[in-house]
Amino acid sequence: MNPSLSIAQRLTAPTSKFFKPLMYAGAIVAALVGGLSIFQENLAAAGYGVPALIAQASTIVGWIGAAIAAVSSFTVDFDALKAKQERK
């Protein structure tokens, strides 16, 4: 294990197989919540109020999804990284 990788190296290194689906799921959830917030704004502009609890919950879920995607993108599969470096 090489804990001294820079941020740029971590982003370009292969992602662990466990975290890859989490990264995609977090990004999808964040994108869906982004679209939902735009939809909520349009509903509010048209005069249809969205309950504050729903708006707040969707915001929190969006931030959690974005955080999961961000943290997962920094994980490194060191076995795959070592194999990649040996091929060079």
C-alpha positions as a Python dict, from the first residue, in 0.01 Angstrom:
ca = {
    (1, 'M'): (0, 0, 0),
    (2, 'N'): (124, 347, -87),
    (3, 'P'): (-52, 604, 132),
    (4, 'S'): (163, 886, -6),
    (5, 'L'): (-25, 919, -334),
    (6, 'S'): (-120, 1272, -432),
    (7, 'I'): (-480, 1371, -496),
    (8, 'A'): (-424, 1375, -872),
    (9, 'Q'): (-268, 1028, -859),
    (10, 'R'): (-561, 898, -655),
    (11, 'L'): (-812, 1037, -904),
    (12, 'T'): (-635, 876, -1200),
    (13, 'A'): (-560, 545, -1027),
    (14, 'P'): (-796, 248, -1067),
    (15, 'T'): (-1091, 258, -829),
    (16, 'S'): (-1158, -32, -597),
    (17, 'K'): (-1424, -274, -722),
    (18, 'F'): (-1628, -221, -407),
    (19, 'F'): (-1637, 157, -441),
    (20, 'K'): (-1695, 182, -817),
    (21, 'P'): (-2071, 108, -798),
    (22, 'L'): (-2098, 338, -496),
    (23, 'M'): (-1935, 617, -695),
    (24, 'Y'): (-2179, 575, -984),
    (25, 'A'): (-2481, 543, -754),
    (26, 'G'): (-2382, 854, -559),
    (27, 'A'): (-2337, 1053, -878),
    (28, 'I'): (-2674, 936, -1012),
    (29, 'V'): (-2850, 1024, -687),
    (30, 'A'): (-2689, 1368, -682),
    (31, 'A'): (-2791, 1430, -1044),
    (32, 'L'): (-3149, 1318, -979),
    (33, 'V'): (-3176, 1542, -675),
    (34, 'G'): (-3040, 1831, -880),
    (35, 'G'): (-3315, 1778, -1135),
    (36, 'L'): (-3572, 1739, -859),
    (37, 'S'): (-3469, 2069, -702),
    (38, 'I'): (-3516, 2247, -1036),
    (39, 'F'): (-3857, 2084, -1067),
    (40, 'Q'): (-3945, 2199, -715),
    (41, 'E'): (-3842, 2555, -801),
    (42, 'N'): (-4060, 2548, -1112),
    (43, 'L'): (-4354, 2418, -911),
    (44, 'A'): (-4306, 2695, -655),
    (45, 'A'): (-4289, 2955, -934),
    (46, 'A'): (-4617, 2821, -1072),
    (47, 'G'): (-4783, 2861, -735),
    (48, 'Y'): (-4769, 2502, -615),
    (49, 'G'): (-4587, 2481, -287),
    (50, 'V'): (-4360, 2190, -208),
    (51, 'P'): (-4355, 2095, 160),
    (52, 'A'): (-4040, 2216, 330),
    (53, 'L'): (-3970, 1871, 470),
    (54, 'I'): (-3956, 1720, 122),
    (55, 'A'): (-3734, 1999, -9),
    (56, 'Q'): (-3497, 1970, 287),
    (57, 'A'): (-3486, 1590, 269),
    (58, 'S'): (-3405, 1595, -102),
    (59, 'T'): (-3127, 1846, -42),
    (60, 'I'): (-2975, 1629, 230),
    (61, 'V'): (-2998, 1316, 13),
    (62, 'G'): (-2830, 1505, -270),
    (63, 'W'): (-2540, 1613, -52),
    (64, 'I'): (-2500, 1260, 83),
    (65, 'G'): (-2496, 1120, -271),
    (66, 'A'): (-2238, 1376, -380),
    (67, 'A'): (-2021, 1300, -78),
    (68, 'I'): (-2037, 926, -145),
    (69, 'A'): (-1938, 983, -508),
    (70, 'A'): (-1651, 1213, -410),
    (71, 'V'): (-1509, 987, -141),
    (72, 'S'): (-1544, 679, -361),
    (73, 'S'): (-1353, 844, -643),
    (74, 'F'): (-1048, 883, -416),
    (75, 'T'): (-1024, 515, -325),
    (76, 'V'): (-751, 316, -496),
    (77, 'D'): (-727, -49, -592),
    (78, 'F'): (-359, -92, -510),
    (79, 'D'): (-339, -439, -669),
    (80, 'A'): (-464, -301, -1001),
    (81, 'L'): (-237, 2, -966),
    (82, 'K'): (64, -222, -907),
    (83, 'A'): (-25, -437, -1208),
    (84, 'K'): (-70, -125, -1419),
    (85, 'Q'): (270, 8, -1314),
    (86, 'E'): (437, -327, -1386),
    (87, 'R'): (298, -326, -1742),
    (88, 'K'): (470, 5, -1816),
}
